[in-house]
Amino acid sequence: MVWLLANITKFIFMTTKETRFTILMSVRDIDECADYFLNIKDDLYKLFVGFWTQHQRFTTSCDPVTCSRVIVVDDHQKANRLVCQYKDIFDSTRSELGPVQLSELRQI
């Protein structure tokens, strides 16, 4: 829980101009934790969507033309691995989608 709170705080400071953020005083009270997360979930969702749809604001390593143009299908990807670091791996078997950039090639 402490790791989660620390990373939420880091994410808020990274994606906003906030200089202060309120966190839980204790993680022992389940009801207090539930209320806390229910209160911040909508704001976190907006920040998350804003971050990934405007990723080029936060990095200089992505191509501005293709940055943030990705479909991530849940494949239990590691949260700390940037999708954009995998380049030049495409699946062109679906004509309706055009070339689809993949993070890893797999045999189906």
Secondary structure, DSSP 8 states (H G I E B T S, - for coil): -HHHHHHHHHHHHHHS--S-----S-SS-HHHHHHHHHHHHHHHHHHHHHHHHSGGGT-SSS-TTTTT------S---TTS-GGG--S-EE---TTT-SEE-SS----
